[in-house]
Amino acid sequence: MSSDKLDKAVADARMARDQREKGYREQALKMYPWVCGRCAREFNRQNLQQLTVHHRDHNHDNNPSDGSNWELLCIYCHDNEHSRYEDAGYGDVLPQAQKTAATHNPFGNLGELMKQKNNPDG
């Protein structure tokens, strides 16, 4: 592919992404209060560019009109969310057969301890 064709393909893809983002961003901003869903920072027209639309399932093409896959996050919380999502993928290196469920239950005898505390004579 020639450089000109590649440049045009990249530019077209970016334009399509920008148009798609503008559509769901505008919808989300009309639908939800201008507050970060994680840190509760409030936004106004002067700093609204710092409020982003996060896709809960991380699929930017999943944009139901009811907004159920969106949440508004500030740029810092949005970046943190994506970093945590990427980090979680790196920890998933063992084959399924080698993964075991946790066997320790730290609250297993909590009921018995509470009975002892509430009834010191018992």
SULJO-V97140 format. One record per residue. N is the residue number from 1. RES is the residue in one letter. OMEGA is omega in whole degrees, -180 to 180 (* if undefined). Layout:
n->N res->RES omega->OMEGA
n->N res->RES omega->OMEGA
This chain:
n->1 res->M omega->-179
n->2 res->S omega->-179
n->3 res->S omega->180
n->4 res->D omega->179
n->5 res->K omega->179
n->6 res->L omega->178
n->7 res->D omega->179
n->8 res->K omega->180
n->9 res->A omega->179
n->10 res->V omega->180
n->11 res->A omega->179
n->12 res->D omega->180
n->13 res->A omega->178
n->14 res->R omega->179
n->15 res->M omega->179
n->16 res->A omega->177
n->17 res->R omega->-180
n->18 res->D omega->178
n->19 res->Q omega->179
n->20 res->R omega->180
n->21 res->E omega->-179
n->22 res->K omega->180
n->23 res->G omega->-178
n->24 res->Y omega->176
n->25 res->R omega->179
n->26 res->E omega->179
n->27 res->Q omega->-178
n->28 res->A omega->180
n->29 res->L omega->176
n->30 res->K omega->-173
n->31 res->M omega->-172
n->32 res->Y omega->174
n->33 res->P omega->-177
n->34 res->W omega->-177
n->35 res->V omega->177
n->36 res->C omega->-178
n->37 res->G omega->180
n->38 res->R omega->-174
n->39 res->C omega->177
n->40 res->A omega->175
n->41 res->R omega->-179
n->42 res->E omega->-177
n->43 res->F omega->176
n->44 res->N omega->-176
n->45 res->R omega->-178
n->46 res->Q omega->-177
n->47 res->N omega->-177
n->48 res->L omega->179
n->49 res->Q omega->179
n->50 res->Q omega->178
n->51 res->L omega->-175
n->52 res->T omega->175
n->53 res->V omega->178
n->54 res->H omega->175
n->55 res->H omega->-175
n->56 res->R omega->179
n->57 res->D omega->179
n->58 res->H omega->178
n->59 res->N omega->-176
n->60 res->H omega->177
n->61 res->D omega->179
n->62 res->N omega->-174
n->63 res->N omega->179
n->64 res->P omega->-175
n->65 res->S omega->178
n->66 res->D omega->177
n->67 res->G omega->-174
n->68 res->S omega->178
n->69 res->N omega->-177
n->70 res->W omega->164
n->71 res->E omega->180
n->72 res->L omega->178
n->73 res->L omega->174
n->74 res->C omega->-176
n->75 res->I omega->-178
n->76 res->Y omega->179
n->77 res->C omega->179
n->78 res->H omega->178
n->79 res->D omega->179
n->80 res->N omega->180
n->81 res->E omega->-180
n->82 res->H omega->176
n->83 res->S omega->179
n->84 res->R omega->179
n->85 res->Y omega->179
n->86 res->E omega->179
n->87 res->D omega->180
n->88 res->A omega->179
n->89 res->G omega->-180
n->90 res->Y omega->-180
n->91 res->G omega->-175
n->92 res->D omega->-175
n->93 res->V omega->180
n->94 res->L omega->173
n->95 res->P omega->-176
n->96 res->Q omega->-177
n->97 res->A omega->-178
n->98 res->Q omega->-180
n->99 res->K omega->177
n->100 res->T omega->178
n->101 res->A omega->176
n->102 res->A omega->-179
n->103 res->T omega->-180
n->104 res->H omega->177
n->105 res->N omega->-175
n->106 res->P omega->-180
n->107 res->F omega->-175
n->108 res->G omega->-179
n->109 res->N omega->-179
n->110 res->L omega->179
n->111 res->G omega->-180
n->112 res->E omega->178
n->113 res->L omega->179
n->114 res->M omega->177
n->115 res->K omega->179
n->116 res->Q omega->-179
n->117 res->K omega->-179
n->118 res->N omega->-178
n->119 res->N omega->-176
n->120 res->P omega->-179
n->121 res->D omega->-172
n->122 res->G omega->*
